Amino acid sequence: MDETIIALPIAALTTASVVYILHPLAPRLGLMDHPGARRKIHAHAVAPIGGLAIFAGLLAGLLVVLTQGRPSAGEGFGLLGAAVLVIIGGLDDRFDLGYRARLLAQAVAALLLVLGAGAELRGLGNLFGYGPVGLGWLSVPFTVIAIVGLINAFNMIDGIDGLAGSLALIALTGLLLATPEHAAHLTQIQLLAVVTLLPYLAFNLELPGFRKHKIFLGDAGSMLIGYLVVWGLIDTSQTQHSLPPVVALWLVAVPLMDTFAVMGRRIRKGHSPFKADHHHLHHLLMRTTGSPRKTLVIMLSFGVVMALWALITTAMGIPDYVLFYMAILVFGCYLMVQAKIPQIHRALGRHRSRKKRRIL
């Protein structure tokens, strides 16, 4: 435990240091996200080096921890999967490789995590109220699909400052708080992920003292944080007497619901589910509120409420199937509200126009 306490500030300081080192080099390296596309709202080119900085901090913290003991093979394979995502994501940020390269990297990382690190969903708990649901021979393919799905969920929701990183922070913090003390050995990497996210968010949100080095996560970062979250969720939900698997749905409710809704809409319209558009929840809310920061507060508030519900219900011992059916109900309500947002936006626009005419 002592080495973990030392590792945490080292991880955070390494993340910040890498930002300071890479930020002036990013234009020469071609690592710049330029404005211009319809979906992009930033006015100036920004360096998408957040993922590289977070990964560097994570490695630095783990090196401190490993000086006190031999690393497990599982951790090694898990980190190798993270490295694959960071490398391919970084190349995608530089050369725009496309979604096929990202999907391949995600599949490779998922297989390393499942087959190498042993992070495997073997059961889903008493999901329907008729006894525990075991996956049997479907365990590996189901886990790979779940890992790739959640990585993409965080990758796709990374559309405004602070959103993907803060949602990952909420999920990881909820995970750490919900994990029983006897399973604390599973939380080391998640603790390091939390402390490396903090300096990233300070730079990304341009908090006082961090305003001259604005950065984005980039594909490397958004895929990495999704991977770290799903790694933690699988590890802590498959340990005996640990976190019920269904709680994961609540901890990552916002990115999951947004991704399912957007991809479903694209498929219904005959488009590729991976074709970027401006129909994510944060796009709809920005058109309604007129402010990225207000949108961020609304979405993070929703994420915090979902995570708190997960913690409270876990402590109360509410049955898995109740939580699952409630999650389905919340998702249905989410779809209905999201469908109404454009109408709300138009109604607000008409109201503002009438108000302006009365003033004139």
N, C-alpha and C positions, 0 to 999 in steps of 0.2 A: 504493500500500500504506500510505503514511503516513497518508492521510486515513481509511483503514479503521480503523487503530489508534486514531485520535482518535474516530471515530464509535462504536466499541463501548461505551466507558464512557458516552458521551452518551446512547446508546440505552437502556442499563440505568438510568441516573439519571432519564431522562424517564419510563420505565415506572413506577419507584417514585414519582416526583413526582405523576404522574397518579392513582395509587392514593391518595396522601395527600390530594389535592384532591377527588377524586370520592367517597371513602368517606363523609365526613360529609354529602354532598349526596344520596347514593343514596336514602335514605328519602323525601326530598321529591320526587325524580324518579320515584319508584315502581319503582326498580331494586333490588328486594329479592326474594330467593328464600326463601319462607316454608316452614317445616316443616309436616308434616301428611299429605302423600301417603304411601301405603304404601311406595313405593320410596325415600323420602327419610329419611336417617338423621341429619341435623343437627338439633340441639335448638333453635337460635336462627336468626332471619332473617339471611341473609348476602347481601352485595352482589355480584351477578354482573357485576362490572366488569373482570374480568381481560382479556377480549378487547379492550376499549377501551384499556386501559393498554398492552397488548402492541403494538397497532397504532400508538398514538401514539409509542412508543419506536422502532418500526421506521421510521416516517416521519422522526423526528428524526435517526436515524442515517443514513438515506439522503440527507437534506438536506445533511449534512456531506460525504458522499461526492460528491454532485453539485456541490458548490462547486468541485470540481477538474476537472469535465468535464461534457459535455453528456449528459443522460439519453437512453438509447435508447428508441425507440418501444415495443419489446417490454417493457421494464421498466415503462413507463407503463401499458400495457394490463394487465400482470400485477397491478400495484398497484390499478388500477381494479377488477379482479375481487375483490381482497381487500377493498376498500372496500365493494363491494356486499354481501359476506357480513357484514361488521361492522355495516353499517347495518341490514340486514334481521334479522340475529341480535340486535342490540340492541333493535330494535322487538319482536321475538318474546319476548325476556326481559322486556320491559315489558308487552306486551299479549297475549302467548300467541297468536300468529298461527296456529300449527299447522304440521304437517309439509309441507303443500302449498306454503306460502309459502317455507319453507326450501328445498324441492326446486327451486322456480323460481329462487331466488337462486343456488343451487349450479349450476344449468344455465347461467345467464347468466354467472356467474364462470368456469365451465369454457370456455365459448365465447370469452370475452375472452382467456383464457389460451392457448387453442389457435389461434384465428384471428388474434388481435391480437399476442400475445407469441411465437407460433410454437412453443410448447411442445407438440410433437406426437409421439406414439408411432408412428414409421414402421416400426419392426421390433422383434421380440421376441428376437432372437438365435437361436442354435441350440437351440431349446427342446425339441425332441423327438428330436434326434440324427440328423436327416436333412437338415441344412443350415439356413441362416438363414431365419427366418419373417418375411416381409414382409407388411405389412397392406394396402398398395395403397389402393384407394378406401375401405376400412374404417377407415383411419387416424383420421380426424376423429371419427366416431361412437364408435369403440372408446376413443379418448383421453378424450372427454367422459364416457363411462360410467365409465372408470377414475377420473377426477378426482372425479366425484360420489360414486362408491362409497367412495373413501378419505376424503373429507370426512365422509361419514356414519359411517364406521367410527370416526373420532375423536370425532364428536358423540355416538355411541351408547355408547362405552366410558367417557365422562366421568361416572362414577357414584360415585367415592370421591375423597377429597382426594389430590391429587398424581398420580393415575393417568394421565389423558390428557396432561397437561403433561409428565410424566416420560417417557412413551412417545415423545412427539414429540421430546423432548430426546435420547433414545437414538437414534432414527432419524436425526435431523439430525447428531448427532455422528458416528455411523457413516458417514453420507454424506460428511461433511467429511474424515474419515480415509481413506475409500476412494477419493476423487476424486484422480486423478493431478495432479501439479504443473502440467502443461501446460494443464489445464482449470480452474485455480484461479479464473479470472475468473467462473466460473459459481457460485461459493460465497459471494459477497458478501452476498446477501439471507439465505442460510441461516445465516451467521455472526451477522448481526444478530438473526435469530430466536432463536438459541441464547442470546444475552446478554439478550434481553428476557424469555425464559422463566425465567431464574434469579431475578429479583426477584419475578415472579409466584408461583413455587413457594415462595419464602420466606414470602410473605404467606399463601398458601393452606394451607401446612403449619404455619403459626404457629411458625416457627423463632424462637429467642431474638432479641429486638429487633424482631420483626414481629408480635407476638401481638395487638395492639390493632386491627389492620386486616385481619381475615380476609376473604378474597374468594374467589369462584368464577370459573371461566372464563366461564360463561354460554354460550348458543348462539353468540353472536358470537365468543367465544374458541375454543371447540372446533372450529367450522367454519374459523376462520382458521388455526389451527395445522395442521389436516388439509390445507388448501389450500397452505400454505407447504411442508409435507413433500412433497406430491405434485408441486409445482412443481419442487422441487430434484431429486427422483427422475427426473422426465422429462428435465429439462435435462441432467443428468449422464449419463444412460443412452443418450442419442441423439447424443452427440458421438463422433467416430471415436476408437478406442483408449481409450475411457473406461470407465465402470462398466457391466458387463453388466446388461441389463434384469432378469434373473431375480434378481439380488441384492436388488432392491426387495422381493421377497416375504419375504425374511428380515429386512430392516430394519423392516418394519411387520407382522411375523408375528402378534403378539398382537392388535392391533385388527382385523386382517383375519379371523383365524380366529374370534374371538369374534363378529364381525358375521355371518359366513356361518352359523355354528352357530345363533345366536339367530334370524336371519331365516328360516332353513330350518325351524326348529321352529315358528315362528309360522305359516308357510305351510302346513305339514303339519296344523296344528290348525284351519285355515280362518280364521285371523286376518290382519289387515293386517300386512305385514312391518315397518311403521313404528309399530305400536301398542306403546307402552312396557310393559315387564313387569319381573319381578324374577328372570329366568333367565339374566342375563349371568354370565360366569365370576366376576366380583367378588362378585356376590350369593351365588352358590353357595359360594365360598370363605369369605365372611364368616359364613355359617350354620355352616360346618364349624369355622373357627378361632375364631369369636366376636370377631374383632378386625379393624377396617379397616386398621390399620397392618401387621399380619401379612399380610393379604391383599395390601396394596400391595407389601411386600417380596417375596412369592412371585411376583407377576406381573411386577414389574420385573426380578427375577432371571432369569426366563424370557426377557424381552425382551432383556436384556444378553447372555445366552447365544446367542440367535438372531443378534444383531447381530455379536457376536464371530465366530461361525461365518461370517457373510457376509464379514467382513474377512479372516479366515484363508484361506478358500477362494478369494477374489479374488486374494490374494497368491500362492497356490499354483497358480493357473491351472487349477483344476478345471473341466471342461467345463460349459457351461450346462445341458445336458440332465440331467447327473447331479444338479446342484443343484435342478433343477425336480422330478425324480422324488423326490428326498429331501424336498422341501417337501411334496409330495403325501402321502408316507409320514408325515411329522410331523403334518400336518393330520388324517390318519386316526387316528393315535394320540391326538391331542388330543380328537377327537370321542368316542373310547372312554373316555378318562379323565374327560371332562366328564360323560358319561352315568353314570359310577360315583360321582361326587361325592355325590349325594343318598343313595346307599346307605352310603357312608362316613360321612356325617353322621349317619344313623340308627344305624349301628353304634357310633359314638363316643358318641352319646346314651345308648344302652343300657348301654355300658361305664361311663359316668359315673354312671348311675342305680344300677347294681349296686355300684359303689364307694362311693356315698353311703350305700346301705342297709347295707353292711358296717360302715361307720364308725359309723352310728347303732346 
